[in-house]
Amino acid sequence: MSTSLYRDSQMEQELHSKIDAAANERHGGAVPADVQERITTEKQHIFGNGHGTLLAVAAKLAEFSESRGCPVGFRGLTGNLYLSHLLGLAAVDPMELGLRWEGCLGLDGTRTPQFTLNVAGGLLEDMAAYLGELLPGYDPSGEHPAIRLCPHALMDRIWEARRAGSALTVGDLLSDGNLIARAYRDDVAGIPVLGDLEGFQDLARQLEPESFSDLVKIMGLCLAPEVWFQAERLMGQPDRFQRLIGTREDVYDLCVRHGVGGDDAFHVMRQACHGRLSPEYKDMLAAHGISGLPWDTLCAAGYLYPRGQCADYMYWALALLARECRPCQA
């Protein structure tokens, strides 16, 4: 059964109210104009194209997991939606990351969003049963399921920490310079993702990240080994992170900086991140002066991960690292 054809008007009405309440709470009752515009646009595309119940179900799954002591993480493009952030599906604000809603819904807003949630393994069975209650008859084992639950070691550790009494609420998590330094100077072998990514700490020591966004680019770089060569060629340069391509949105940003129009930049991003940049777009990029290392990177890229997914992984990995109150080993 297609979830896009499954409509529950009461569930969608409740979701409208939940979104508005979350936005008002987050912004103290005075939602900035640009944020409200983003919310309104995403609502129009989600509900107008029949995907409101799908988002409502994903939000209820996140609530279910949180009520049992563990947030959810995500894979893919879920984090491009500001609504995902408001509803607890994405830890990091996509507007702060420069993520466009089009990355999830398509340029015309009609693409069916896919919600692949990372969950604690011990909650998987109960969450799958709850999904069955919310969407009777839905089979999540299809080739391209709109909602999928995946056990993940990172969320297992978050759940373990919560049960041990750690709230894992670090208000300045994304701006803590000491914590950012610890992510590549400390022994992070026991931290899922950070300890599992081959070469993460070596690359980070070469590039010396100073912000959360820098760490996100390095994580993306580790997940896309075809473009590791950038690290050596950018080492020591003051603008290295602006020029570094580690995630698919970095491709979009590169194109826009060189004067490529938004729609074309979006299509270049979609092609380059799957390693199939067309001759026509190659000619267009060359005409816009993209050359040298950026050009080499675009031509070499295989699969580039979404920036939001890398940010979500990094956020929860840093949350685990933060609860271990050891000083940074300079």
Order of alpha helices (4+ residues) and beta strands (2+ residues): alpha-alpha-alpha-beta-alpha-alpha-alpha-beta-alpha-beta-alpha-alpha-alpha-alpha-alpha-alpha-alpha-alpha-alpha-alpha-alpha
